Amino acid sequence: MMCMGPPNALDLILVATLTQAWVPPFHSELNGPSWYVSTLCALWIFLPMWVKVADRIAHLGGIRAMSACFFLVWLCNVFLPAFLLLSPAHFELGEVRAFLEYSPYTNWQPFCMGILLAC
């Protein structure tokens, strides 16, 4: 059973437009699992561009270029969370955790790795 008050208008708008994972707090208590669809929606916007770039890299650079791209994406996957956790800015751990878990800004790396593996 949920223990939250009545939803506010902003939560309703964000959940209805599938953009609740794009802005803080990066998820919604109104419809918890919908953060995943919200993140996918953001990533699907960039899918045609990323596929085109990955195909071009695969055709022009071969396996070495694809491996280099895969490595760069992996580095982003490692260094962005480390930067946020070690940053001199004073973020609350709950805010950083929500950003790392739910936001499309930090979930693009696995998505791109899948595109690179498919090429």
N, C-alpha and C positions, 0 to 999 in steps of 0.2 A: 504494500500500500504506500502511496506517495505521501510525503509529509511536506508539501510545499503549498504556498498560498496561491491565490488566483494568478493566472498568467498575465503578464503585462503586454501591451500592444506590440512592443518591439520584438519580444519573443515570438509572438504569433506571426509577425511579418517575416522574421528570419526563418522560422521553420517552414512557413508556407512557400517561401522562395528558395528553399534549400541553400541558404547562405549562412546558417548559424555557425558553421565551422570556420568561416572566413574572418570573423571578428571576435574579440574577447567576449565572453570567456571560452570561446571555441567549442562549445557544446551547449545543449539546452536540456534542462530538466523536463521540459514539456514533452519531448519525444527523444529520449536518450539515444537509441540506435540510429537515428537519422543523421548523426554527424558523419557516418560512413558514406551515405549517399551524397551528402553535401560536399564532402571532400572529393568524391569521384566526379561530381558535377564540375567542380573547379578544374580537375585534371583533364576531363574530357574536352574542355574548352581549348586546351593546348595540345591535345592529342594529334591533330593533323599536322601541326608545325613540327612536333617532336618526331613523328614518324618520317616526315620528309627529310629532316636533318639527319636522322639515323640512317636512312636509306642512302643519302648522299655520302655520308662518312663511310658506310660499308662498301659502296661501289668505288669510291676514290681511294680510300686508305687501306682497305682490306682488314684483316684480322688484327693487325697491330693498332690501327686507328680505333677500332672498336674496343680493343682491350684498354687503350689509353682513356677513352671516354668512360668505360665501365669503371676504371680506377678513379677518375675524377669525380664521378657521381658517388662512388663509395666514400671518397674523402669528404665530400659534402655531408654525407650521412653520418660521419664520425665527428667532424669538426663543428658543425652547427650546434648540436646538443652540448658539446663540451664548451663551446664559447658561451652559450646561454647560462650554463651552470657555473662557469668560472668568471663571468662578466663582472666588472666592477659596479654595474648598475644593480640596484637593489630590487630584485624581483623576488616575490614570494615563491617558495618552492611549489606551491599548488598552482600558481599561474604558469610557471615554466613547465610543469608536468602536463597541464591541460594543453598548452601550446604544442608540446612535443608529441602528445598522443593524438590529438584531434585535428590539428590545423593542416590544410593542404600545403602550407608553406614548408612544413616538415615531412609531409608524406609523399612528396613528388619523387624522391629518390627511388623507392621500390618500384614505383610506376615506370620511371625511366629505365631502370634496370631490366624490367620485363620487356620493354620496347627494344632495348639493345640486344637482349638475348633472342628475340624473335627475328631480328634482321639477319 
